[in-house]
Amino acid sequence: MSNAGEEIIYRGILFVGALSLFGKNWVSVALSAGAFGVAHWDLPYMFQAYIVVVGVVLGITYHKTQNLAVPFIAHMIADILLDSFFQ
């Protein structure tokens, strides 16, 4: 899935939905980051842990800016870093 698609799903839909349901920023960040990590089930656990941490950062970034472009750009940077470290 593309980075844009993932950001729409995990930050734009899941984060916002969790925030509407629970009213707590930390719950929304945790749920969206956890789901983001689980969605990458085909990767080794070390990568999944990295992805959950990145998901937390992306969730906080989205909450602070209320703009999906910001976590989208950060997501691209995280992917570039991951690719450069592990290839």
C-alpha positions, 0 to 999 in steps of 0.5 A: 500500500502506498504511504498516502493510502496508509496515512489516510487509513491509519491517521485520517480514519482510524486516529480520528475515529478513535479520538471521536470514540474515546476522546483521548489523544493517547488512546488514538495514537496507541490504537493507530500505531498498533494497527499500523504495526500489525498491518506490517505483519509480514516483517520481522518483529524488530521492524514491526517494533520500529514501525509502531514507534514510527506510528506513534510519531506519525500520530502525534505529528498528525494530532499537532498539525491536523494536516495529513501532509505532514505525517505523509512526508515524515512517513516517506522519510522513515521509509527512506531511513529504514531502506538505507539501514537494512539494505 
